[in-house]
Amino acid sequence: MLTDIEGTTTAIAFVKDTLFPFAAAELDAFLDTHADDPAVAGVLADVRATAREQDPRSTLRIWMAEDAKVTPLKTLQGLIWRAGYADGRIKGQLWPDVAPCLRAWAQAGLRLAVYSSGSVAAQKLLFGHSDAGDLAPLFAAWFDTKVGGKRDAASYAAIAAALVLPPRDILFLSDVVEELDAAAASGLRTCQLVRPADGTHPAGRHAEAADFPAVARLHGLPGAR
């Protein structure tokens, strides 16, 4: 089971209205106090290499405003969120149907993995500090844009290779049809999460489910109700 996060396990509003504003508000203070941190220095070096004529902070703010899917930004956001999760200012939000299914699937022996545009560090924080408890130990693998873009078929082939599984043995869950198309092009099975609260529109060319129990029903998995 390979799952997306935003719009799939987690409401888009949580990312847009909680995580992104938190990172934007904390950006300057975080960079001021962590400039000597090797991870932060690496991010700033990557930003400079990408936008040579821009001040890194200006570039980061532009990327934030554009919701750019670029690895240095996602890495930095993950570092900022880690501080917020650690002191309790942030708690990861999941749809109520998600955690019971994840636990049932893991208990049944299914391997669980995440593929999100958010950094691996941010993924682990969200599931590790979720409103349903620490779910991070349920997952066997984590993937972000370092493996490739989510709308690129080659990314899913790389994930299958990393998991040492035939693509057909992986079921990818996402709300974004272009991601599902790319996964299907690499031979993965797919299911679109169509959650009305997120305004998702069904594509009509992938299996569709309103929530995780519906995914379980469609594919004969534990957790159906």
N, C-alpha and C positions, 0 to 999 in steps of 0.2 A: 504494500500500500504506500503510494507516494502522494503526499498531499501538499497543496498550496496552503497559504495561510489567509491572507487578506481576501475577504469575500467567500472563503471556503470554510475555515475553522473559526474565523474571527470576523466580526462585523467591520465593514469598511469604515464606519464611523469611528471605531476605536483607533484605527491607524491615523485617519485624517484629523480627528478632533482631539486626540489625546497624545499619541506618540509624536507625530510630526510637530505640533506646536511646542511640546516639551523640549524637543531637540533644538528647535529654533530659538526658544527663549534662553536656553542654557549654553548656546554655542560659544559666545564670547568668554563667559566666565570659565567654561570648561577648558577652552584653548589656553586661556591665561594661566590656569593652575596646573595644566598637564602638558605644557609645551615640551618638557624634557622627557616625557614618557615615550619610549621607543615606538610604541604602536601609533601614537598620535603623530610623532615625527614622520613615520612612514606614510601616514595618510597625507600629511601636508606635502611631502615630497612627491607623492603620486598626483596630487592636485596641481602642483607647479609644473610637472611634466606634461600634464594634459592641457593646461591653460597657461602658457608661458608668460603672457602679457598681463595677466590678472593677478591681483592680490589673492592669496588662497582663501581668505575669509569671504571676500566678495564673490569669488567663484562658488564657494560652498553655499552662500545665500541664494545665488542665482539658481543653482541646482535644486536647492530646497524649494524655491518658489515654483520651479518647473516640475517638481517630483521626478527628477532625472534618475534613471535606473543605472547609476554609475557606481562602481565598486568602492572608490574612496569615500564617497558620501555615505553609502550604506554602512561602511565600516565605522565611520565616525559616529553616525547616529546610534549604532549599536553600543559604542563605548559610552556615549552620553546616557543612553537608556539604562545601561548596567548600573550606573550610579543611582538612578531613580528607582530601579527595582530594589537595589540593595537597602535603601533607607525607607522603603515603603511608600514613596510618593507615586509609584506606578505599580499596578497589578495587571497581569495579562488577562485579557478578556477572551473567553471562548463562548461560542453558542452552547446552550445547556445540553444539547444532544451530542456534542462532540466527545467529551471525556468518557462517558460510559461506553461508547463504541470503541474508542481507542483502547481502553482497558480490556474490553472483550476480545478485540482482535489480537492484541498482544498475548493475552492469556491463551488464545486458541493456537498460538504459534506463528501468526503472521508477522513478517518483518515490516516494521513501520519506518518510513523515511519522510523527510521534509524537503521540498524544493521551493524556495521563495526568493524574491528579489531582495528581501532584507538579508543582512549578513547572517552567517551561521551563528555568530555570537548573539545577535538579536533574536534569532529563532529560539535558541536555548533559553534565553532570558524569559521570553514570553511563556513558553511551556513550563519552564522551571519555577516561575512565580505566577502561575495562573490562578484564576479565581476558583479552579477546581482542584488545586493542589499542585504538587510537583509531578508533572507528567514527562519531564525530559528523559527519565530512565526507560520509558517505553520505546523510545526511538533508537534504531540501530544505525541510522545514517542521516547526515544533514548536508544539503547542497544549496549554494547561492549562485550569484552571477559569475563567480570565478569559474564555474563549469561551462558558462556560456549563457547567452540570452534565452529567456523563457519562451520566446517565439521562434527559436531556431531548432530545427529537428536534430541537429548534431548534438545539442545539449542533452537530449533524452537518450541518445545512443551512448553518450559518455557516461551518463548516470547508470544505464543498464550494465555497461562494462564495469563500472566501479562496484556495483552490487553483485557482479558475477552472476547475472541472471539473463535468460533470454528476454527480450523486450516484451513478448506476449505474456510473460509471467508477472508483469508489473501493471497495476491499475493506478492510473493517475487521476486525482481529483482536483478540479479547479473550477472557478466560475468564469474564466476568460476563454472564449472560444478559440482565439488564435493560439493560445498555449496548448489547448487540447488538440487542435489541428496539427501542431508541430509534434506533439507526443505521438499521435496516431501515425504520422508520417514515418516515425522511427519504429513503429510496430507495437507501441504500448497500447493497452486497453485504456479506455477513457470514460469518465463520467463527469458531467457538468452539474455543479451545485447551483441550483436556481433558487436563491433565497429572496422572497418578495421584499423583505426589509432593506435589502441592498440594491433593489431595482435591477436585478440580473435578468437579462432577456435570453430565453432558450434559443439555442442555435439550430436545433432540429436535425443535427447530424451526429450527435453523440448521445449516449444514454444520459438521462436526466434524473436528478433527485432533488427533493426539497430540503433534505437534511441527511445526516449520517445514517440514521436508522433506515431511511429509504434506500441509501446506497447498499446497506446490508441486505435488504429485501431483494433488490435487483440482482445481486451477485451471490445470494445464498450464504451470507456471512453471519456470524454471531452479532448480536446487538440489534436485530430487527425487532420492531414492535408494531 
